[in-house]
Amino acid sequence: MSNVESNLSSSREPPPGISGQWVYANSGNDDQPWLSLEPIKYYTDAYIIQDNKILLGYKKRGFGKDMYNGFGGKVEPGETSLEAANRELQEEAGIEAPLRLAGSFLFLNEGDDHTFHIDLYRADEYTGTISETDEMRPEWFAIPPELATPQGNSNSREEVPPIPYDEMWGTDHQWLPFLMAGTPFIGRADFIKEGTKFVPKRWWFGTRDSL
Ligand SMILES: COc1nc(N)nc2c1ncn2[C@H]1C[C@H](O)[C@@H](COP(=O)(O)OP(=O)(O)OP(=O)(O)O)O1
């Protein structure tokens, strides 16, 4: 096997930390070494999808400040991941929703003493009034036309901006389409810090038909 073929086949194999029957979907910077796995801490991010729009929050403080993301945070001791996702959605956006697991990925940041395991949740309805909090400013964005569905009021989709990937974590565009399409996914994203910016170093994502 040539070096090119061997790099290609190894880039399609799941990276350290990922197991199970997943089909390669995408990867990047495959020539870079993976960072070493550190002890895992669990986190969540939750997304509401309605009328071909997705609700994101602009993070006003703390980790990921000045970026758009789902609503989420750390899983506290004694909580399940789903309980944490529901609590964080209520704390950060003021709403409740029938969240269901859409995918997960490992996030490593060079120099950090832990690996983030982030569970990503989705709901297609919610109750309560979406409210700005001291941590997050909720805003709706348009699902891209290729992922829009005939259900719901698509006119309102045209009144909101496209998903602001350039103001989000640098690998969100690799997996958020899977969450919007309802395709289960898993992955790993290693980052390095350049000044105040987090820059993707290497990533890999896989999908399958059902969780
Ligand atoms: C590529 O890495 C990441 N991508 C995305 N989309 N989201 C990420 C990434 N790395 C971390 N996150 C998310 C996961 C959590 O939602 C937050 C971090 O949680 P936070 O530090 O805000 O936890 P809280 O429990 O809310 O903390 P405080 O109450 O102490 O503010 O970032």
The ligand as a Gaussian input file, in Angstrom:
#p B3LYP/6-31G(d) Opt

LIG

0 1
 C      -15.392000      22.056000      19.423000
 O      -15.752000      22.229000      20.779000
 C      -16.996000      22.598000      21.134000
 N      -17.993000      22.736000      20.253000
 C      -19.226000      23.078000      20.681000
 N      -20.213000      23.220000      19.774000
 N      -19.541000      23.301000      21.985000
 C      -18.544000      23.155000      22.854000
 C      -17.252000      22.816000      22.505000
 N      -16.492000      22.759000      23.604000
 C      -17.295000      23.052000      24.641000
 N      -18.543000      23.306000      24.179000
 C      -19.724000      23.669000      24.960000
 C      -20.245000      22.575000      25.847000
 C      -20.961000      23.387000      26.914000
 O      -22.263000      23.733000      26.454000
 C      -20.158000      24.658000      27.001000
 C      -19.185000      24.663000      28.158000
 O      -19.892000      24.600000      29.354000
 P      -19.793000      25.765000      30.449000
 O      -18.381000      25.940000      30.852000
 O      -20.536000      26.954000      29.957000
 O      -20.585000      25.037000      31.570000
 P      -21.578000      25.641000      32.663000
 O      -21.978000      24.461000      33.484000
 O      -22.689000      26.410000      32.011000
 O      -20.606000      26.562000      33.417000
 P      -20.839000      27.804000      34.366000
 O      -22.206000      27.643000      34.977000
 O      -19.714000      27.692000      35.336000
 O      -20.741000      29.004000      33.462000
 O      -19.384000      24.739000      25.811000

